[in-house]
């Protein structure tokens, strides 16, 4: 089963032929040094720097590389009222 490796700092993903267990074994045996995995595409081999990897998971499909999974929707700029434990709005304290 192929594995998707997602890198920190952007929507960068690489798919490799190794299954997630083999990827984990490669990480531990590399001791923090870059290591080589097999790319199912036309590149043949990819070298992975473990310091830049955010996470990896089993590939859901072997199709095109669409990037990292969608993040949660962006936060709205609307401010929510501050309430007490009963849901009543808390008034602002006056500055002295």
N, CA, C and O atoms as a Tinker XYZ file with bonds, in Angstrom:
   384  protein
     1  N      0.852000   -1.166000    0.000000    73     2
     2  CA     0.000000    0.000000    0.000000    64     1     3
     3  C      0.903000    1.236000    0.000000    63     2     4     5
     4  O      1.766000    1.355000    0.870000    81     3
     5  N      0.731000    2.140000   -0.931000    73     3     6
     6  CA     1.541000    3.354000   -0.971000    64     5     7
     7  C      1.279000    4.250000    0.242000    63     6     8     9
     8  O      0.253000    4.141000    0.914000    81     7
     9  N      2.228000    5.124000    0.492000    73     7    10
    10  CA     2.143000    6.044000    1.615000    64     9    11
    11  C      2.324000    7.465000    1.117000    63    10    12    13
    12  O      3.165000    7.724000    0.257000    81    11
    13  N      1.534000    8.390000    1.657000    73    11    14
    14  CA     1.692000    9.812000    1.374000    64    13    15
    15  C      2.497000   10.426000    2.505000    63    14    16    17
    16  O      2.180000   10.218000    3.676000    81    15
    17  N      3.540000   11.183000    2.166000    73    15    18
    18  CA     4.346000   11.889000    3.150000    64    17    19
    19  C      4.092000   13.378000    2.955000    63    18    20    21
    20  O      4.289000   13.913000    1.864000    81    19
    21  N      3.653000   14.041000    4.023000    73    19    22
    22  CA     3.339000   15.458000    3.986000    64    21    23
    23  C      4.455000   16.228000    4.693000    63    22    24    25
    24  O      4.932000   15.829000    5.756000    81    23
    25  N      4.859000   17.340000    4.077000    73    23    26
    26  CA     5.961000   18.125000    4.612000    64    25    27
    27  C      5.448000   19.390000    5.277000    63    26    28    29
    28  O      4.438000   19.955000    4.860000    81    27
    29  N      6.147000   19.829000    6.311000    73    27    30
    30  CA     5.778000   21.034000    7.051000    64    29    31
    31  C      6.042000   22.269000    6.200000    63    30    32    33
    32  O      6.902000   22.263000    5.320000    81    31
    33  N      5.296000   23.314000    6.475000    73    31    34
    34  CA     5.535000   24.589000    5.835000    64    33    35
    35  C      4.897000   24.760000    4.475000    63    34    36    37
    36  O      5.292000   25.661000    3.734000    81    35
    37  N      3.947000   23.952000    4.119000    73    35    38
    38  CA     3.287000   24.131000    2.831000    64    37    39
    39  C      2.458000   22.925000    2.457000    63    38    40    41
    40  O      2.383000   21.946000    3.200000    81    39
    41  N      1.846000   23.005000    1.313000    73    39    42
    42  CA     1.026000   21.905000    0.822000    64    41    43
    43  C      1.857000   21.014000   -0.084000    63    42    44    45
    44  O      1.543000   20.852000   -1.264000    81    43
    45  N      2.917000   20.435000    0.466000    73    43    46
    46  CA     3.794000   19.578000   -0.305000    64    45    47
    47  C      3.593000   18.139000    0.157000    63    46    48    49
    48  O      3.629000   17.834000    1.349000    81    47
    49  N      3.378000   17.259000   -0.833000    73    47    50
    50  CA     3.135000   15.851000   -0.534000    64    49    51
    51  C      3.914000   15.008000   -1.535000    63    50    52    53
    52  O      4.016000   15.355000   -2.712000    81    51
    53  N      4.461000   13.895000   -1.050000    73    51    54
    54  CA     5.150000   12.936000   -1.907000    64    53    55
    55  C      4.529000   11.577000   -1.646000    63    54    56    57
    56  O      4.289000   11.204000   -0.498000    81    55
    57  N      4.271000   10.842000   -2.709000    73    55    58
    58  CA     3.746000    9.488000   -2.554000    64    57    59
    59  C      4.882000    8.506000   -2.807000    63    58    60    61
    60  O      5.613000    8.636000   -3.788000    81    59
    61  N      5.030000    7.517000   -1.918000    73    59    62
    62  CA     6.073000    6.511000   -2.050000    64    61    63
    63  C      5.449000    5.127000   -2.082000    63    62    64    65
    64  O      4.329000    4.927000   -1.611000    81    63
    65  N      6.186000    4.170000   -2.644000    73    63    66
    66  CA     5.690000    2.791000   -2.759000    64    65    67
    67  C      5.623000    2.063000   -1.421000    63    66    68    69
    68  O      4.795000    1.167000   -1.255000    81    67
    69  N      6.466000    2.424000   -0.472000    73    67    70
    70  CA     6.532000    1.727000    0.809000    64    69    71
    71  C      5.256000    1.937000    1.619000    63    70    72    73
    72  O      4.621000    2.988000    1.532000    81    71
    73  N      4.886000    0.923000    2.412000    73    71    74
    74  CA     3.707000    1.073000    3.259000    64    73    75
    75  C      4.083000    1.884000    4.499000    63    74    76    77
    76  O      5.271000    2.070000    4.763000    81    75
    77  N      3.095000    2.378000    5.277000    73    75    78
    78  CA     3.391000    3.232000    6.433000    64    77    79
    79  C      4.353000    2.593000    7.444000    63    78    80    81
    80  O      5.171000    3.294000    8.039000    81    79
    81  N      4.264000    1.295000    7.640000    73    79    82
    82  CA     5.179000    0.618000    8.564000    64    81    83
    83  C      6.616000    0.656000    8.076000    63    82    84    85
    84  O      7.539000    0.833000    8.872000    81    83
    85  N      6.812000    0.492000    6.775000    73    83    86
    86  CA     8.154000    0.567000    6.211000    64    85    87
    87  C      8.705000    1.989000    6.296000    63    86    88    89
    88  O      9.900000    2.181000    6.520000    81    87
    89  N      7.838000    2.983000    6.119000    73    87    90
    90  CA     8.267000    4.382000    6.247000    64    89    91
    91  C      8.708000    4.651000    7.683000    63    90    92    93
    92  O      9.740000    5.286000    7.905000    81    91
    93  N      7.939000    4.176000    8.657000    73    91    94
    94  CA     8.303000    4.350000   10.064000    64    93    95
    95  C      9.636000    3.685000   10.360000    63    94    96    97
    96  O     10.465000    4.251000   11.072000    81    95
    97  N      9.852000    2.498000    9.826000    73    95    98
    98  CA    11.116000    1.793000   10.025000    64    97    99
    99  C     12.281000    2.566000    9.408000    63    98   100   101
   100  O     13.365000    2.629000    9.988000    81    99
   101  N     12.055000    3.154000    8.231000    73    99   102
   102  CA    13.097000    3.953000    7.577000    64   101   103
   103  C     13.449000    5.172000    8.421000    63   102   104   105
   104  O     14.622000    5.530000    8.529000    81   103
   105  N     12.441000    5.816000    9.022000    73   103   106
   106  CA    12.692000    6.970000    9.875000    64   105   107
   107  C     13.554000    6.589000   11.074000    63   106   108   109
   108  O     14.534000    7.266000   11.384000    81   107
   109  N     13.185000    5.508000   11.739000    73   107   110
   110  CA    13.913000    5.130000   12.951000    64   109   111
   111  C     15.321000    4.638000   12.645000    63   110   112   113
   112  O     16.250000    4.925000   13.401000    81   111
   113  N     15.493000    3.913000   11.566000    73   111   114
   114  CA    16.827000    3.387000   11.243000    64   113   115
   115  C     17.748000    4.462000   10.676000    63   114   116   117
   116  O     18.967000    4.299000   10.711000    81   115
   117  N     17.195000    5.557000   10.155000    73   115   118
   118  CA    18.018000    6.623000    9.580000    64   117   119
   119  C     18.680000    7.472000   10.659000    63   118   120   121
   120  O     19.684000    8.132000   10.390000    81   119
   121  N     18.145000    7.467000   11.858000    73   119   122
   122  CA    18.745000    8.231000   12.943000    64   121   123
   123  C     18.787000    9.729000   12.694000    63   122   124   125
   124  O     19.746000   10.389000   13.095000    81   123
   125  N     17.768000   10.285000   12.038000    73   123   126
   126  CA    17.696000   11.715000   11.786000    64   125   127
   127  C     18.371000   12.161000   10.507000    63   126   128   129
   128  O     18.294000   13.339000   10.157000    81   127
   129  N     19.030000   11.259000    9.798000    73   127   130
   130  CA    19.682000   11.591000    8.535000    64   129   131
   131  C     18.726000   11.373000    7.371000    63   130   132   133
   132  O     17.794000   10.577000    7.490000    81   131
   133  N     18.931000   12.060000    6.245000    73   131   134
   134  CA    18.088000   11.820000    5.073000    64   133   135
   135  C     18.175000   10.356000    4.624000    63   134   136   137
   136  O     19.213000    9.709000    4.763000    81   135
   137  N     17.071000    9.857000    4.089000    73   135   138
   138  CA    17.025000    8.471000    3.628000    64   137   139
   139  C     16.281000    8.401000    2.303000    63   138   140   141
   140  O     15.620000    9.360000    1.905000    81   139
   141  N     16.388000    7.270000    1.624000    73   139   142
   142  CA    15.834000    7.089000    0.285000    64   141   143
   143  C     14.618000    6.168000    0.322000    63   142   144   145
   144  O     14.626000    5.134000    0.991000    81   143
   145  N     13.571000    6.560000   -0.410000    73   143   146
   146  CA    12.379000    5.739000   -0.600000    64   145   147
   147  C     12.088000    5.661000   -2.090000    63   146   148   149
   148  O     12.688000    6.385000   -2.884000    81   147
   149  N     11.164000    4.783000   -2.467000    73   147   150
   150  CA    10.838000    4.570000   -3.871000    64   149   151
   151  C      9.607000    5.366000   -4.275000    63   150   152   153
   152  O      8.558000    5.277000   -3.636000    81   151
   153  N      9.746000    6.140000   -5.337000    73   151   154
   154  CA     8.652000    6.940000   -5.876000    64   153   155
   155  C      7.940000    6.125000   -6.950000    63   154   156   157
   156  O      8.592000    5.641000   -7.875000    81   155
   157  N      6.613000    5.957000   -6.856000    73   155   158
   158  CA     5.905000    5.166000   -7.865000    64   157   159
   159  C      5.820000    5.878000   -9.217000    63   158   160   161
   160  O      5.489000    5.252000  -10.224000    81   159
   161  N      6.112000    7.164000   -9.245000    73   159   162
   162  CA     6.052000    7.931000  -10.491000    64   161   163
   163  C      7.305000    7.734000  -11.321000    63   162   164   165
   164  O      8.009000    6.735000  -11.174000    81   163
   165  N      7.574000    8.668000  -12.173000    73   163   166
   166  CA     8.688000    8.576000  -13.095000    64   165   167
   167  C     10.024000    9.000000  -12.482000    63   166   168   169
   168  O     11.052000    8.906000  -13.153000    81   167
   169  N     10.040000    9.460000  -11.237000    73   167   170
   170  CA    11.290000    9.889000  -10.613000    64   169   171
   171  C     12.128000    8.712000  -10.124000    63   170   172   173
   172  O     13.353000    8.823000  -10.075000    81   171
   173  N     11.526000    7.621000   -9.773000    73   171   174
   174  CA    12.257000    6.433000   -9.326000    64   173   175
   175  C     12.576000    6.425000   -7.848000    63   174   176   177
   176  O     12.078000    5.562000   -7.126000    81   175
   177  N     13.384000    7.350000   -7.370000    73   175   178
   178  CA    13.761000    7.414000   -5.966000    64   177   179
   179  C     13.596000    8.834000   -5.459000    63   178   180   181
   180  O     13.787000    9.799000   -6.199000    81   179
   181  N     13.237000    8.952000   -4.176000    73   179   182
   182  CA    13.170000   10.252000   -3.528000    64   181   183
   183  C     13.969000   10.180000   -2.236000    63   182   184   185
   184  O     13.985000    9.156000   -1.553000    81   183
   185  N     14.618000   11.262000   -1.919000    73   183   186
   186  CA    15.365000   11.365000   -0.671000    64   185   187
   187  C     14.567000   12.232000    0.287000    63   186   188   189
   188  O     14.166000   13.345000   -0.054000    81   187
   189  N     14.342000   11.715000    1.483000    73   187   190
   190  CA    13.497000   12.363000    2.474000    64   189   191
   191  C     14.366000   12.894000    3.611000    63   190   192   193
   192  O     15.155000   12.155000    4.200000    81   191
   193  N     14.211000   14.186000    3.913000    73   191   194
   194  CA    14.870000   14.777000    5.072000    64   193   195
   195  C     13.865000   14.700000    6.221000    63   194   196   197
   196  O     12.854000   15.401000    6.188000    81   195
   197  N     14.111000   13.875000    7.228000    73   195   198
   198  CA    13.118000   13.691000    8.299000    64   197   199
   199  C     12.812000   14.959000    9.074000    63   198   200   201
   200  O     11.754000   15.054000    9.696000    81   199
   201  N     13.705000   15.933000    9.053000    73   199   202
   202  CA    13.463000   17.181000    9.787000    64   201   203
   203  C     12.343000   17.998000    9.156000    63   202   204   205
   204  O     11.768000   18.861000    9.819000    81   203
   205  N     12.021000   17.747000    7.889000    73   203   206
   206  CA    11.000000   18.542000    7.208000    64   205   207
   207  C      9.653000   17.834000    7.109000    63   206   208   209
   208  O      8.693000   18.412000    6.600000    81   207
   209  N      9.564000   16.605000    7.582000    73   207   210
   210  CA     8.316000   15.830000    7.474000    64   209   211
   211  C      7.384000   16.188000    8.619000    63   210   212   213
   212  O      7.776000   16.196000    9.785000    81   211
   213  N      6.131000   16.486000    8.255000    73   211   214
   214  CA     5.115000   16.784000    9.263000    64   213   215
   215  C      4.421000   15.493000    9.711000    63   214   216   217
   216  O      4.305000   15.235000   10.909000    81   215
   217  N      3.958000   14.680000    8.747000    73   215   218
   218  CA     3.333000   13.395000    9.061000    64   217   219
   219  C      3.246000   12.568000    7.795000    63   218   220   221
   220  O      3.519000   13.065000    6.702000    81   219
   221  N      2.866000   11.300000    7.937000    73   219   222
   222  CA     2.614000   10.449000    6.779000    64   221   223
   223  C      1.425000    9.559000    7.075000    63   222   224   225
   224  O      1.117000    9.279000    8.234000    81   223
   225  N      0.762000    9.117000    6.018000    73   223   226
   226  CA    -0.395000    8.242000    6.176000    64   225   227
   227  C     -0.539000    7.365000    4.942000    63   226   228   229
   228  O      0.042000    7.646000    3.893000    81   227
   229  N     -1.312000    6.313000    5.079000    73   227   230
   230  CA    -1.565000    5.428000    3.947000    64   229   231
   231  C     -2.294000    6.203000    2.861000    63   230   232   233
   232  O     -3.204000    6.981000    3.148000    81   231
   233  N     -1.892000    5.990000    1.618000    73   231   234
   234  CA    -2.531000    6.673000    0.495000    64   233   235
   235  C     -3.944000    6.170000    0.321000    63   234   236   237
   236  O     -4.204000    4.969000    0.398000    81   235
   237  N     -4.859000    7.098000    0.084000    73   235   238
   238  CA    -6.244000    6.708000   -0.172000    64   237   239
   239  C     -6.432000    6.359000   -1.629000    63   238   240   241
   240  O     -7.262000    5.520000   -1.979000    81   239
   241  N     -5.649000    7.015000   -2.484000    73   239   242
   242  CA    -5.737000    6.721000   -3.909000    64   241   243
   243  C     -4.356000    6.874000   -4.514000    63   242   244   245
   244  O     -3.497000    7.547000   -3.944000    81   243
   245  N     -4.139000    6.267000   -5.641000    73   243   246
   246  CA    -2.851000    6.362000   -6.311000    64   245   247
   247  C     -2.912000    7.340000   -7.468000    63   246   248   249
   248  O     -2.036000    7.335000   -8.333000    81   247
   249  N     -3.956000    8.194000   -7.493000    73   247   250
   250  CA    -4.153000    9.154000   -8.578000    64   249   251
   251  C     -3.228000   10.345000   -8.459000    63   250   252   253
   252  O     -2.120000   10.241000   -7.932000    81   251
   253  N     -3.692000   11.470000   -8.953000    73   251   254
   254  CA    -2.862000   12.670000   -8.988000    64   253   255
   255  C     -2.600000   13.200000   -7.591000    63   254   256   257
   256  O     -3.349000   12.935000   -6.651000    81   255
   257  N     -1.522000   13.953000   -7.480000    73   255   258
   258  CA    -1.161000   14.548000   -6.205000    64   257   259
   259  C     -1.916000   15.853000   -6.047000    63   258   260   261
   260  O     -1.637000   16.827000   -6.746000    81   259
   261  N     -2.867000   15.875000   -5.133000    73   259   262
   262  CA    -3.706000   17.052000   -4.965000    64   261   263
   263  C     -3.264000   17.924000   -3.810000    63   262   264   265
   264  O     -3.894000   18.953000   -3.564000    81   263
   265  N     -2.226000   17.572000   -3.098000    73   263   266
   266  CA    -1.748000   18.365000   -1.979000    64   265   267
   267  C     -2.231000   17.799000   -0.661000    63   266   268   269
   268  O     -2.833000   16.726000   -0.613000    81   267
   269  N     -1.965000   18.516000    0.390000    73   267   270
   270  CA    -2.329000   18.077000    1.729000    64   269   271
   271  C     -3.840000   18.120000    1.911000    63   270   272   273
   272  O     -4.539000   18.813000    1.172000    81   271
   273  N     -4.343000   17.382000    2.891000    73   271   274
   274  CA    -5.781000   17.431000    3.146000    64   273   275
   275  C     -6.207000   18.848000    3.492000    63   274   276   277
   276  O     -5.414000   19.641000    3.999000    81   275
   277  N     -7.449000   19.153000    3.216000    73   275   278
   278  CA    -7.957000   20.490000    3.457000    64   277   279
   279  C     -7.932000   20.800000    4.951000    63   278   280   281
   280  O     -8.358000   19.988000    5.773000    81   279
   281  N     -7.438000   21.961000    5.282000    73   279   282
   282  CA    -7.396000   22.404000    6.669000    64   281   283
   283  C     -8.775000   22.917000    7.052000    63   282   284   285
   284  O     -9.659000   23.044000    6.205000    81   283
   285  N     -8.951000   23.209000    8.325000    73   283   286
   286  CA   -10.225000   23.751000    8.769000    64   285   287
   287  C    -10.441000   25.111000    8.112000    63   286   288   289
   288  O     -9.475000   25.775000    7.736000    81   287
   289  N    -11.678000   25.526000    7.972000    73   287   290
   290  CA   -11.950000   26.804000    7.312000    64   289   291
   291  C    -11.274000   27.952000    8.058000    63   290   292   293
   292  O    -11.076000   27.875000    9.270000    81   291
   293  N    -10.922000   29.011000    7.340000    73   291   294
   294  CA   -10.249000   30.125000    8.005000    64   293   295
   295  C    -11.135000   30.760000    9.064000    63   294   296   297
   296  O    -12.360000   30.782000    8.945000    81   295
   297  N    -10.494000   31.270000   10.092000    73   295   298
   298  CA   -11.234000   31.900000   11.187000    64   297   299
   299  C    -11.909000   33.165000   10.686000    63   298   300   301
   300  O    -11.372000   33.887000    9.846000    81   299
   301  N    -13.087000   33.416000   11.214000    73   299   302
   302  CA   -13.801000   34.632000   10.817000    64   301   303
   303  C    -13.262000   35.798000   11.627000    63   302   304   305
   304  O    -12.736000   35.621000   12.726000    81   303
   305  N    -13.402000   36.987000   11.070000    73   303   306
   306  CA   -12.907000   38.173000   11.766000    64   305   307
   307  C    -13.927000   38.692000   12.775000    63   306   308   309
   308  O    -13.653000   39.647000   13.501000    81   307
   309  N    -15.094000   38.072000   12.820000    73   307   310
   310  CA   -16.138000   38.490000   13.749000    64   309   311
   311  C    -15.770000   38.059000   15.163000    63   310   312   313
   312  O    -15.399000   36.909000   15.396000    81   311
   313  N    -15.877000   38.984000   16.096000    73   311   314
   314  CA   -15.555000   38.675000   17.487000    64   313   315
   315  C    -16.787000   38.147000   18.203000    63   314   316   317
   316  O    -17.897000   38.645000   18.022000    81   315
   317  N    -16.565000   37.140000   19.006000    73   315   318
   318  CA   -17.640000   36.578000   19.806000    64   317   319
   319  C    -17.663000   37.269000   21.158000    63   318   320   321
   320  O    -16.616000   37.636000   21.691000    81   319
   321  N    -18.848000   37.445000   21.712000    73   319   322
   322  CA   -18.984000   38.078000   23.017000    64   321   323
   323  C    -18.398000   37.168000   24.087000    63   322   324   325
   324  O    -18.512000   35.945000   24.011000    81   323
   325  N    -17.773000   37.779000   25.082000    73   323   326
   326  CA   -17.242000   37.029000   26.213000    64   325   327
   327  C    -18.367000   36.834000   27.200000    63   326   328   329
   328  O    -19.048000   37.788000   27.578000    81   327
   329  N    -18.563000   35.579000   27.622000    73   327   330
   330  CA   -19.672000   35.284000   28.532000    64   329   331
   331  C    -19.161000   34.590000   29.784000    63   330   332   333
   332  O    -18.053000   34.056000   29.816000    81   331
   333  N    -20.007000   34.613000   30.823000    73   331   334
   334  CA   -19.678000   33.875000   32.032000    64   333   335
   335  C    -20.121000   32.420000   31.849000    63   334   336   337
   336  O    -20.547000   32.031000   30.762000    81   335
   337  N    -20.019000   31.631000   32.899000    73   335   338
   338  CA   -20.346000   30.206000   32.757000    64   337   339
   339  C    -21.823000   29.953000   32.488000    63   338   340   341
   340  O    -22.188000   28.848000   32.086000    81   339
   341  N    -22.690000   30.959000   32.704000    73   339   342
   342  CA   -24.109000   30.813000   32.436000    64   341   343
   343  C    -24.499000   31.373000   31.075000    63   342   344   345
   344  O    -25.675000   31.354000   30.713000    81   343
   345  N    -23.517000   31.874000   30.312000    73   343   346
   346  CA   -23.789000   32.397000   28.980000    64   345   347
   347  C    -24.181000   33.857000   28.931000    63   346   348   349
   348  O    -24.556000   34.359000   27.871000    81   347
   349  N    -24.102000   34.559000   30.071000    73   347   350
   350  CA   -24.445000   35.983000   30.102000    64   349   351
   351  C    -23.211000   36.806000   29.735000    63   350   352   353
   352  O    -22.112000   36.508000   30.203000    81   351
   353  N    -23.379000   37.840000   28.901000    73   351   354
   354  CA   -22.231000   38.678000   28.512000    64   353   355
   355  C    -21.583000   39.336000   29.721000    63   354   356   357
   356  O    -22.260000   39.757000   30.659000    81   355
   357  N    -20.264000   39.413000   29.677000    73   355   358
   358  CA   -19.504000   40.059000   30.746000    64   357   359
   359  C    -19.216000   41.486000   30.302000    63   358   360   361
   360  O    -18.747000   41.716000   29.187000    81   359
   361  N    -19.496000   42.428000   31.170000    73   359   362
   362  CA   -19.253000   43.831000   30.857000    64   361   363
   363  C    -17.767000   44.152000   30.911000    63   362   364   365
   364  O    -16.987000   43.456000   31.562000    81   363
   365  N    -17.389000   45.227000   30.210000    73   363   366
   366  CA   -15.998000   45.660000   30.232000    64   365   367
   367  C    -15.688000   46.350000   31.559000    63   366   368   369
   368  O    -16.524000   47.052000   32.128000    81   367
   369  N    -14.464000   46.131000   32.032000    73   367   370
   370  CA   -14.035000   46.826000   33.233000    64   369   371
   371  C    -13.549000   48.207000   32.838000    63   370   372   373
   372  O    -12.909000   48.393000   31.803000    81   371
   373  N    -13.864000   49.145000   33.669000    73   371   374
   374  CA   -13.424000   50.514000   33.393000    64   373   375
   375  C    -11.975000   50.676000   33.774000    63   374   376   377
   376  O    -11.542000   50.185000   34.816000    81   375
   377  N    -11.218000   51.364000   32.932000    73   375   378
   378  CA    -9.814000   51.658000   33.245000    64   377   379
   379  C     -9.738000   52.813000   34.212000    63   378   380   381
   380  O    -10.593000   53.699000   34.215000    81   379
   381  N     -8.716000   52.797000   35.028000    73   379   382
   382  CA    -8.534000   53.876000   36.009000    64   381   383
   383  C     -7.476000   54.810000   35.572000    63   382   384
   384  O     -7.183000   55.780000   36.270000    81   383
